[in-house]
Amino acid sequence: MKNKYHFIGIGGIGMSGLARLLLNKQDEVSGSDIAANAVTNKLSESGATIHIGHSEKYVNSGITVIYGTDIKKENPEYQQALKLKCQMLHRSELLQQIMSNYKGLAVAGTHGKTTTSSLLTWVLECSGESPSYAIGGVVPQLSSNAGYGKGKYFVAEACESDGTFLNYTPFGAIVTNIDFDHMDFYHTEKALVDSFSKFLGQVTSSSHLFWCGDDKYMRAINPKGISYGFGENCALKVTNFKQHGWSLSYDASINGKQYRNIEVSLTGKHNALNSLAVFGLALSLGIEESQIRQALKSFGGVLRRCEKKGEVNGILFLDDYAHHPTEICATLDAIRGAIGERRLIVVFQPHRYSRSKECMGLYGGIFKQVDNLFVTEIYAAREAPIPGVTHEKIVAEIKEDLGERAQFISREHIAEKLRNFLRPHDVVVTLGAGDSTKICGEVIEKFALKAPTKLKVGLVFGGMSVEHDISVISSRNIFAAMKNTYYDIEQFGITRQGNWVHGSDAREHLKDNGINQSKEKISADMLKSLLQCDILFPVLHGTYGEDGTIQGFFDILGKAYVGCDHSSSSICMDKVLSKRLAIEAGLPTAKYISFVQHDWSISQEVILKKIENEVRYPLYVKPVHLGSSIGVRKVNSKNEICEAIEYALRFDHKIVVENGFENIREIEFSVFGNDEITVFPPGEIFANGRLHDYDSKYGLNPKKAAAEFDTHAKLTQKQIDEGMALAKSIYKTLGCCGMARIDTFLDSAGKFWFNEINPIPGFTNTSLYHLMCKANGLLLEDLIDKLVILGMQRKRKLERLEVQQ
C-alpha cells in the first residue's frame, strides 16, 4: 500500500527535494504553494498533485503532512492537519527518517553547504558509490537536487536556520563555518555556537568528521574529528592556492602526506576550502585519490551558485544565491579573480526584512570588487515589512564605500537600465535569494530584440616619427582583427607633419600628407570625434607617440586608452632612464655610458676615452629615445665608433653606448596587465651575428631579408622561468601598464641581460609581440579585447581617485 504525503509549501528547494524522493519510492505526493514555478511544474510532471494557494480542503485524514519552519501555525492546511489528527513531520524529521537506513553524510555550516554537499555527492557518484542525496541546489550533472542511489551513503544538507539540523545523527559530516545568521531564531551568539557544538557531537564517527579550522568559533569548540583549512593549525592543510579563470588548484597535506596540484572547477578560496573538506572526507571513506581528483575537476557547479546564465556580444551574465554579506564578499572576490580587469556590474536584491535587519551594519566593504552596483527593493518572501528596515538604508550604508557607483533601481526597471548601461566585456552578477535570478534572462531577451551598444574605439596611427610606415601597417592589422560585434571603430591618422585626418579613408590621406584636409593640426570636428570615443587605441611607434606624448594628450582629454600611461611610456622610451631604474632595482643590465650632442661636439676625446675604459667591444651605439633599432650601429672596433655616433646623432640628441656580448641570443617577452601581470614564455630573434635593425625587423628593404624568429625560444624550463621573472620585474620597475615587449640578451653563460622595452610594440605580420601571444593561445582578436579591457579598467581606477580627492 502506498504512503500518502502532503507538503505545505512544496515549491521550495528543500521541500521539493524530499517530495521527489518520495515520488521515486512510488508514494503518493501532493502539495501546495502560493504560486506555480518551474519546480512545481516539474513535480507535477513527475506525478505529484500540485495545488496553487492554501486551503484546508487539500488535507485529508490518513495523510502525513510535511511542513517547514516558515509555515505559520494559522495556515489553513496546518490547522486542518491538527484537526484531523494527521501525522505531522517537520521536513527535517522526514529527512532523518529517510536517512535512517543509510550511512548519513551531513554538510552543515552557515555558508557553503549547498556547494559542498553537491560536490560530495558528485565525488561519490563518479567513484561508483551511487549515493542518495537531498541537497539545497540543483546539480545540472545530476539533473536534480534529490535522488535515490543504490549505495550505502546518503548526503544531506543540514540547515541550521531553525535549529532542526539537531534532528540528524549522521555517520560523517562536514561543517564549513559558523557566522551570525538567522539570529531571529538564535538571538544570542552563545545559542548559535552551542547549537553547532551539539550537532558536531552527534556525528557518530569522528574519523569522518571534517570541520573548518580557519573558523574561530569551531576552533573554540575544538570538536573531535579532522580540522581543515589554510591555517598552520589545521590537520588537513591547503597551500599553493591558485585561481586560473573559472577554476582553481592547490596542494593539500595531511598526516605527512602531500597531494599536489588538486584541480577544481570552481572559483575562490572559499571553494578551495569546500573542496578540500570533500577531498578529505572522500579519502577517509576509502575512495581512490584518482577518482576524487577527476570528480573535482569535472564538477559542473550548482544552479544559482555563480551560475552562468548566458553571454551576449562579450557581456557575461552570472547569477548567485548569495545574500548574506559574508557570502556576497566571498562570491565577488572569486568572480573578480576569474574575470580579471573586466567591468563588474552587480544587481543586489536584499532578501527578507528579517534577514536584512540582521545584516544592517555589515554591508561596509563587501562590494569593494564592484565597479557599479544596483540595489533593488527588499524581496519580502511573504514577510511583512519591518519599520526602519528599508532599501534606502541599505543603499546609504553601501554608498559610504562606493559613493555614486552604488544606486537604487527598482526591480521593475532594472532590466531596461541594464540594457542601456551594458557594453562588451562587462560581467553582470545578480545576487539574492528572491526573483533576482530572473533578471539576467530578462536582459538577454531585450538584447535579442536590440543588440548591446558597441564600444566606440578610436584607432590612432601614423605619426611624425620615422616609424610612421610601420605604425600604418600595424594599425591595418589591428583594424582587421577587431570584432565588429563589439566595436565601432573610428580611424584617426596623423601625417608626418602632425596633421590629423579622420575617417575610413584616413590611411589614403596619409599618403598625400593630408593635403586635402584642413591645415589645422587638429580641427574642432576632429576633437569632437575623439571625445566621443569610449577608448582610444594608439598605434604610434617612436617619438610623439610611444614616448608618452600622445598618452599625455589623451589624459588631458580625460579619455581611456590602450597601453602604458604617459609616465611609464616616457620612461620606457628613454633607454638611459630605463636602464638606470633597472640597475637601481638590481636587475642585470649591460654596462653603458651616455652623453648628449653638445657634450660630443666639445669633448669628443674625453668621451672616446671613457668609452675605451668603461665599455667593451663589441658595443652598440644607440639613439636614446627611438625604437625599432633606428639609428643603431653595432661597433666591433675603435675605428668605427665615431661614424656610429655621428649616425645616431642624426636621429636623437642623446646617445647611449653599451656593452655588447659575444655569442648572444636575442630573447623577447610579451607582457601585459595592470595589477595582475601576464608574461608569456619567450620568443627568439635569429640575427645571426648582425644587427637586428629596422630593415631586418620588418623586411621593408627588398635588398635585406627580414630576420628569422621563433615564437618559442628553445630554452630550458629553468631559463624560461628566470627570463619571465626578469621581464615581469622590469615591467613593474618601470611602472608599466597595458602592454609592453621586453627585449633581453642571453649570454653564453646562460644569464639574461635587460636590453630595452617597447610600450607600443609592432603589430605587423613579423612583429613578435602578438605572434608570441598567439603561440601561447591568445589570438590577436582576443589580445585586442584584453588590451581594451585593461585600458578601460585603468581609467575607472583613475576616476575613483579623482572622486576621493
N, C-alpha and C positions, 0 to 999 in steps of 0.2 A: 504494500500500500504506500502511495506517495505521501510524503510530508508536505504540508501547506504552510507557506510563509508569506507574510505581507510586510513590505518595507515602507515606513513613513519617511519620505524624502529619499526616494530611490535614485534620484538623478545625481547625487553626489559621487565623487570619485571612490570613496571608501565603501559606501553602501552598494554602489553598482557592482563593485568587485565581488562582494560577498554574494550578491544576487546571482552573478554569473557562475560562481562556484556551485550554488545550489541547483541552478539550471543544468549544469554539467552532470549533476547527480540524478537528473530526471525528476527533481522535486518540482512541485507547483509553486510558482512565484508570481506575486502581484505586488504592485507598489504605486505610490502616488508622489507627485511633486507639483510645485506651483506653476511650472511651465515645462513644455517639452524642450528637449535639446538633443544633440547628437547621441548622447549616452542613452537616454530613454528610448530613442528610436531604435538603437541597436539592440537593446534589451527586448524590445517588442518583437523585432525580427527573430530573436533567439527563442521566443516562446513565452515571454513574460506578459502579464496583463498590466497595462500601464493606465493609470488614471491621472488626469490633469486637474489640479485643485485638490482640496482635502475635504472629505465628507465621511460621516460615520457609517454610511451605507457600504463603504468599501471593506469594512471589517465584519467578519462573520465568526460565529463560535467555532471552536475547534481549530483555529488557525494560530500559528505562532507569529507574534508581531515583533518586528525588529525596529528599533528606534536609535537615534543618535542623540548626543548631548544637546544639540541645537533645537531639538523638538520640544516645544513648550508643552507644559502639562495640560494646558487648556486646549490643545489640538483636538479636534473632534474625533479623530481616529484613535488617538491615545486614550481619550475618555471612554470611547466605545469598547476598546480592548479591556479596560478596567471593569467596565460594567458587565461584559460577557465573561469575565474571569479567564481571558485568553492567556496562554503562556507569553510572557513578555521578556525579551532579551535585549540588553544594550548590544550594539554591534560588536563591541569588544568581547562580550560574553559568547556571542555566536562564533567569532573567530577563534576563541580559545577552545570551544567545543570541536570545531573543525580541525584544529591543530593537534588535538589530544592524541591522535593516532599516529603522529609523525614526530620526528626529531625537529622541534621548532628552532629556527634561527631568526631571532628578532633584531631589528635595527631601530634603535631609539636615538634621541638627541633633538635639540631644538632646531638645528639646521642640518640639511644634507641627507635626511632619512630616505627620501624617495630615490635620489640618485644612487645612494649606497645600496639600498635593498634591490634596486633594479640591476645594478652591476653584479651583485652577489648572485642573483637569480640567473643572470646571463652566464656567469662563470660556471655555475653548477649545470646549466643546460648544455653548454659547449663541452663540458667534460663527461657527458653521458650520464649524469646523476638524475636527470629528469625530475626536477623539483616541482612541488606545488608552491603556489605563491599568492599573496594578496598584498599589493603594494599601492602606493598613493599616486602613481602616474602610469600612463600607458607607455609600454616599451614597444616601439614600432617593430622591432625584430621578433617580438612575441605576439604582436597584434592585440595585446590585452594588458590589463593591469591585474588580472587574476586568472588562475588556471590550475587544474589538477595535473600532476605528473605521476609517473609510475614509481618514482624513487622514494627514499625514506625521509627526505628533508622537506620542510615547509618553511619558506621565507615569508616573514610578516613584517610590515612596517608598524612599529609600536608607537602610537601617538600619545604624547604626554599632555596634550592641550587640556584635557579634562580629568587627568589622573587615572584614566582607565587602562593605561599600559600596565598598571599594577595587577590587572586580571591575568596577566600572562606569566607562565613559569617555563621559559624556553630552555632548551638544551644548551644553545650557544647564543651569543649576541655581539653586536657592535653598538657602542654608544659614542656618538660623534662629538657632542659638546653639550654644554648647559649655558643657556643665555636667558636673560629676562624677557620672557614672552608668556602670554596667557596669564598675566598677573591678575586679571579679573577673577580667575579661578583660584590661584595660589595665594594672592595677597601679599605674602612676605617672601623674602629671599630664602629664609630657613625652610619654609614649607616646600618651596620648589626644589631645593637641594636635597632635602630629606626624602622627597618622593623619588628622585633619581637614585639615591643611595639604597632605598628599599628595592627598587627594580633591579639594580645591579646585584643585590644579594639574593634575588630569586632565580638567577641564572644557575642551572644545575651543574654545569661543567665549567669550572673556572679556566681550564686549559683551552676552552673555546670561547672565552670572553675577551674581547678586544675593546679597550677604552682609550680615548684620546689623552695622551699625557701632556699635550700642549694646553689643555684646558685647566685653568686654576681651580675650578670647583671640583673637578674629578681628581685632581692631584690631592686636594684636601680630603676627599672621601677615601682615596687610595684603596680601591677595591682589589680583591683577588683578580687574577687574570693577567693579560698582557697589555702593557701600555704601548701606544704607537704615536709617532709624530716627528716633528723636526728637532725637538729638544734633545739635548745630550742625555737627559734623564730617562728617555724612552727606551724600552726594551727592543721594540721594532722601530728602527730609525730610518728616515728618508734623508738622503743627501744628494747633492749634484742635481738639484731640480732645474729643469729647463722647459720652457714653453716654445713650441715650434708651430706658429699659426694656431690651428684649431686642434692641436694635440700636444701632449706633454710627455716628458720622460724623467726618470730619476733612478737613483741607486737605492737599494734597501739593505739593511743588515739586521740580523737577529741571531743571538747565541753564537756570535763569532763568525757566522756565515754571511758572505756577501752575495747580493743579487744585483748584477749590473744592468743598466740600461733597460729598465722596465718601461714599456711604451703604452700609453693610454690615450684613447681617442676622446679626450675631454680637455678642458682648459682650466687653469687657475690652480693655485696652491691648495685651496680647499678641496679640489677634486683629486689632487695628489694624495691628500690625507684619506679621502674616502676610498680611493682605490687601494691605497696601502693597507687599510684595515681589511678590505676584501681579500687582498693578496695573502695577508697573514692568516685570516680565518680559513681560507681555502686550503692553504698548506697544512693547517692543523687538522683538517678533515681528511688529509691523505691524498688530495688531488695533485696530479703531476704538475710540476712547475711549468713545463712547456705548454700544457693545456691552459693554465691560468694566464700565462703571457699572451697567448693567441686570443683568448677571450677578451682580455683588457684592451688589446689592440683593435679588435673588431667590433667593440661595443658601439652601437649606433645612437646612444643617448636616450633621453626620455622626453616625451612631449611636454612642452611648456617649461623645460629646463634648457635655456639657451637654444631653443628650437629655431631652426632656420625655416622661415615662412616663405621665402622666395627672394628673387633678385631681378631687378628691372634696370637696364642700362647702367649697370655698375652700382646701383643702390641696393644694399643688402638689408633685409628685414629679419629681425630676430624677435622672439617672444620668450619671456621668462616669468615664472610664477612668483619671483622674489617680491616681497612687500615689507618685510621686516628690515630695518636699517642694516643689521649685520649681513643679512643675505644680499641685500642690494649692493653693499660695498664689495663683497667677495665676487659677486657676479660681474660687476662693472670692471673690477680690476682684471678679471680673467678675460673679459671681452677686449679691454684695451690692449692686453698682452697679445691677443690674437690679431687685432686689426691694425696695430701699429699707429701710424700718424693720421689715419682717416678721420674725418669729422664724425663725431659720435653724438647722435641726437636721441634723447631718451624721452619717452612718454611714461609718466608715473601716475598710476591710479591708486591712491591710498585705499586700503581695504578695511572696511567696517569702522564704525565710530569707536567701538571699544578698543580695537587694535590701534587705531590712530591715536587715541588718548594715551595708551601705553607708550607709544613711540614719540610723542611730543618731547622735544628737547634732545632727541637722538639723531636728528637729520643732519646736523652740522658735519661737514667734511665727507659725507658718504658719496656725494656726487662729484667729487673732485676730478674724476676722469672724464666728465661730460663736457661737451662743447656747448650744447644747447639743451635745455630741459623744459618740457611742457608738463604741467601738473593739471590733472582733471579734478572733477568733483570726487568726493569720497564715495566709494562703492558701498552702498548700505548693506547689501546681503540680508535683507529682511529686518535689519536693526532700525530702531528709532533713533533720530538724531540726539546727540548729547550736547547740552549747552556748552559753548566755548570750544568745541571741537569742530573746526572748520578747515576747509581747504585754504582759506585766506591765511590762517595762522601757519599752516604747513609751508605755504609759499614764502611767507615772510621770513620764516626760520631759514629756509634754504637760500634765500636771497642774501643773507648775511655772508655767505661764502661765494655764491655765483653772481651776485648782482643781477644785472639785466639779462644775463644768459638764462635765467630762470623766469618763467612766466606762467600764468594760469591761462589755459584754453579749455573751454567747455567740451565735454565728451561729444556733444552734438556736432561741434565744428572742427574737431581735431583732424579728421581725415582730410578735409579741404585745406586746412592750414598746412599740413604736411605735403600735400600735392603741390602747393605753390612754393614751399620752402626748400624742398629737397633738390639736390644736384648729384650728378655722377660722383661716385666714390664715397658717398655718405653711408653710414651704418645707422639704422634705426632700431631701437630696442624698446619694446613695450614691457613695462614692469607692473605686476599686480596680479591679484588672485581673482579679480572680477571679470568683466567683459572686455577688458583691455586686450585680451587675446584676439579679439576680432578686428582690431584697428589695422594691423598690417594688411589683412585681406581687403579691408575697405579701401585702403590707399592703392593697393595693387589693382583693384577693379577700376579705380579712377584713372590710373596710368594706362589701362587697356583702352580707354576712350581717348586719352590725350597723353602723349609721351612726356616724360620729365623734361624740364628745361635743361638745355645743354650748358656746359661751361663755355664761356667765351674766352678763347685763348689768343693772345696777340703774339705772333711769331715774328721776332725781330732779327734781321740778318743783314749781311753786307758789311758796312762799316768802313772806317778810314784807315785801318791797318793794312799792312802788306799781306795779311791773311784773308783779305776780302773774298777772293775767289773760293777759298776753302769754306768760308762761312756760308756762301751761297749754296755750295754743294751739300754741306751738312744740313742746311735748312730744308732743302728739297727732300732729303731722305726722311727727316723728322715729319715734315708735312704729309708725306705719303703714308707714314706709319700711324698717324693719329687716327683714333677711332671716330668715325663720323657720327656714330650714335651717341658719343659722349661730348664731342666738342664742336663748337662753331669757331672756325679759325679765321682770324684777321691777319693778313700778311703786311708787315711793315719792313721796307727796305731802307737802308742808309747808304747813300752814294759814297764814293771815295772822297768827295769834298765835304761830306757831313750833312747833305740834304736828305730829308725824309721823304719817301714815296710810299704809297699805300694802295692796297687793292690786290686782286687776284693776279694782276699783271705786273706786280712790283718788281719781280726779277727781270722782266724785259726792260723796264725803265732804268734799272741799274746799269744795263749795258750801255745806255747813252747818257749815263750820269744824271738821269732825271731831267734832261733839258726841256722836256715838255711839261714839267711840273713847276710849281711855284718856286720863285727864287728865295723864298724864306727857308731858313733851316728846318723849321717845323711850323706848319700852319695851325691856325686855331681849330680847323676841322680835323686835322691830324691828331692834335692833342685831345680833342673831344673823343675821337675814336679810341685812343689809347686808354682814356679814363673809363670808357665803357666796358673794357675787358675785365674779366674776373681775375685773370692771371696772365703775366707776360713771360714769354719763353725766349730769352736772349740766346742767339747762336752767333755771338760776335767774338771771334778769336783775336787775341793780341791786344794792342793798345786801343783805348777808347771803348772797350767792351769787356774783355776778360779781366782787365786790371781794376775793376771796381767803378769805373766811370759811369757806365750805363746803369749799374745797380744803384749808385747814389742818386741818379736821376729818378729811377723808379721809386726809391724810398721817399724822395721829395713829393712825388705824385701820390704816395700812400698806397701803392699797388703791390700785390703779391707777385712774386716772380720765381722762376726756376733757377736753381743753382746756388752757389755761395753768395753771401751778402757782400756789401761794398767793402767792408773792412777786411774780411778774410781773402776776398779776391785780390785786393791790392797787395796784401802780404804775400800771397802765393805767387803773384806775378813779379815780385821783386826777389830775384834769385839770391841776393845777398841777405836781405832781411829774413827770408825763409830759412836760409842756411844758419844764420845766427841763432834763430829761435830753436832750430833743431839741435844745434850744438849745446845751447843752454839747457835743453831738456835731456841731454846725454845721449842723443840719437846719433849713430855713426854717420858722419858726413865728411866728404873729401876735403882736405885742406885747400884753402883758396886765399887769394888776395883780391882786393877790388880798388878801383880808382875812377875818377871822373875825367872827362875830356880835358878840362882846364889843367888838371894836375899832369896829364900826359904831355900837354903842349909845352909845359915849362920844366918838367922834371923827368924826362924820358930815361935818362941814365940811372937815376935813383930807383925808378920803378923797375927797370930791367934787372938791376942788381938784386932787388928784393925778390923778383920772380926767380932768378937763378938760385938764391939762397933758401927760399921757402917752398917752392913748388917744383915737383919733379916731372920730367918728361916720361911718356907723352903727356901733354897737358891740353886743356881745352880753353879757348878764348870765346867768351860769350857776351852778347848784349844782356844787360841785367833785366830789362823789362819786356822782353819779347818771348813768344813761344814758338813751337814748331821748328826749333833749331835754326831759325832765321838769323843770319849773321854769325853763325857759329863756325869756328875752324878748329880742327884737330892739329896740334903742333908737335912735331917729333924732334925738332932741334932748335937751337938758338937762332939760326939763320932765318927761320920762318916766323918768329914771334912778332916782329914789328909790322909786317904785312898783315898778319892776322888781326892785330889790334886796330890798325887803320881801317881794315874791312869792317870790323864790328862797330867802330865809331860812326860808320855810315848809317847805322840803324838806331843807335842809342847813345846818350851822352855819358852813360855809366857802364863800366866793363867789369867783368869778373874773370879771373884766370884761376883755374882749379886743377888739382891733380888728376891725371888720368891713370888708367890701370892697364897692365899688360894682360892679355887673355881674359878680358872681362866678358861677362854676359849681360845683356840689357833686359832687365825683367820689369814688367809693368803690372800695376794693380788697378782694378776698377773698384772704386769705393763710393758709397752713397749713404745718406742718412743725416738726420738732425741729432736727436738724442741717442737713438739706437742706431749704431753704425754697422753697415754690412760691408765686408771685404771679400771679394771672390778670389779663389786661387789664381795665380798669376799667368800671364802670357809672356812670350819672349820675342824680341826683335832679333833677327839674324842679320846684323850689319856686316858680318864677315871682315871685321877689322877696319871698315871705312866708316866715316861719319854718317850717322843716321840723320840726314838733314831734311830740309823741306821737300826736295825732289824725291828722295828715297822714301819719304813717308807717304806721299800722295801720288807719285808717279805721273806728275803733270808734265815733266820734261821728257819728250819722246826719246831723247838720247840717253836717258838714265832710267833704268828699270827700278820699280819700287822694291824696297827691301822685303824679303820674305819674313813671315812671322808664324808663330804657333800660339793658338789661343790657350793651350795647356802646356805651360813650360815643363820640360822633363826634369823634375827635381825630386829629391827625397821628400817624404812627408814631413820630416823634421825641418827641412829647408822651407817648405811651403808654409808651415806653421810660423816659423821665425819671420819670414818675409811678410806674411799677413799681419802679424803682430806689429812689425815696424811700420807698415803702411797705416794701420789704424792709429798708432801713436803719432805719426806725422800729421795725419788728418785732424786729430784732436788738438795737437800742439799749435797748429796754425789756425785754429778756430773755424775749421771748415764746416759747412752745412750743405745740404742738397746733394752735390756730387763733386768728384774730382778724380783725375787719373794721376797716380803716383808712380814716377819712374825711378828705378833704382839700378845700381850696378851690383853684380855678384862677382866677387874676385875669385882668383884661383884657389884661395884658401877656404872658399865657401862662406865668406862674410858679405852681408848686404851693406850697401852704402846708399844713403839718400842722394838722389841726383836733383830732381825738380818735381814740381807739382803743377797740374793744369786744371784750373777751376771750371773751364768750359772746354772739355776735350772734343776732338773732332767726331763727327758722325758720318764720315764718308764711308764708301764701301771697303776701304782699307784701314779705317780707324779702329784701333784695338780696343778702345774702351767699351763700346757697345757690343763688339764681337766677343769679348771675354764674357760679358753678361749673358749673351746668347748661348755661349758654350756651356754656361752653368745653368741653363734652363730659363733665363729671363729674356724673352724676345723683345725686340726694340719697341713694339707697341705697348708691351707691359712695362718696360723700363720708363717710357714716357709717362704712363699713368703714375708710376711710383714717384717720378720727379715732380709731377704736378701736385700730387698729394703732399709731398714734403714742402713745396713752396707755399701751398695754402696753409699748412699747419704752422709754419714759421710766422706767417702774417697774423694768424689768430693769436699766437703767443705774444707777439709784439703789441697787438691791440689790447690785450688784457693788462699788460704792463702800463700802457698809456692810461687806461681807466683807473688803475690803482694809484698812479701818480696824481 
